[in-house]
């Protein structure tokens, strides 16, 4: 169950990153704190590769303070492509919410256990 939960939550983490990067520059520690605030248990060893992957995909771009020393903070911003990705995600999340939450049948009789 842990692997399944992690695979699904990985997509949610990406959506959070896109959302917050659209509001302004973000950095890793901010995202760790923000995701933890939402109840996600994510480590720096998971988040930083995720941010780097999103940058390689062209969704984010980053800058490093040249005067920040050896461990300078890297700020991430949304690219134009990232804005387009976020728009698609927003539409899809809205559709998913309507189907899964608003149109969900009452009760748990239709839910099968994964155990």
N, C-alpha and C positions, 0 to 999 in steps of 0.2 A: 504494500500500500504506500510506503514511503516514496518509492520511485515514481509511482503514478501521480501522487500528490505533487511531487517536485516538478514533473514534466508539465502539469497543468499550471502550477503556480509560476513557473518560469515565464509563461506568456503574460500573466498578470503583472509580474515585476516589470516586464518590458513596457507594458501599457503605462504603468506608473511613471517610469523614467521618461517616456515620450511626453506624457501630460505635464510633468513638472519642468522638463526642459523647454516646453512651449511657453511656460510662465516666465522664464528667465534662466540665467546660467545656474547649473547645478554642479555639485561635486560629490564625490563618493561618500564621504561621511554624512552629508545631508541626506543622501538617498538611503543609506543604512538606517539612519534615525527615522526617516519617514516611513520606510517599509516596516520597521519594527513597531512603529506607532500604530500601524494597521494590522499588527499581529503576525507578520511574516518573520520567520526565523531564518535570516539570511546572513551569511558570513561574508567578510571582505573577499575571501578566496572565491566566492561565487559571484559577488557583485562586480568586482573590477574586471574580470574576463568578460562579463556580460556587457559592460559599458564599452570595452575595447571592441567587442564583436559588433555592437551597434554602430560604432564609429566606422569600422571597416565596411559595414553594409551601406554606409553613406547616410545614415539617419541622424548621426550626431557629428559634431566637430569639436575639437578641444583645443584649449590653450593652456600653457603653463606659465606661471609667473616667473620671469627670468631672474628675479631677485629673491626667489623663494628658497634658495639653498638646495641641499641634497634631496629633501623630501617636500618639494614645492607642491602646492595644491594644483590639481588639474581641473579646470572648469569645462563643463560640457554644455553645448548649445544645440538646439535643433536646427537641422539643415532644411532647405526647401523640400528635399525628398522626405525628410522626417516629418515635415508638416503634412505632406500628402499621405504618408503612412498613418499618421495620427487621425486624419479625417476618415480614412477607410475604417480604422479600428473603431472610431466613435460610432460610425454607422452600424458596424457589425455588432458592437456591444449593445447598442440600442435594440437591434433585432433580437439578439440572444436574450436580453432581459425580458422583452415582451413575451417571447416564447417560453422561456424556462421559468420565469418568476410570475408574470401576470397571467399566463395561460396554463400554468401548471395545475394538474388535477389536485384536488384537496385530499389530504391523507397520504399515508405511506404505503398503501396496498399495491401501488403500481411500481414501487421501487424495489429492485432486487438487490440483495446483499452481494458484495464483491468477495465475501469470505468463502 
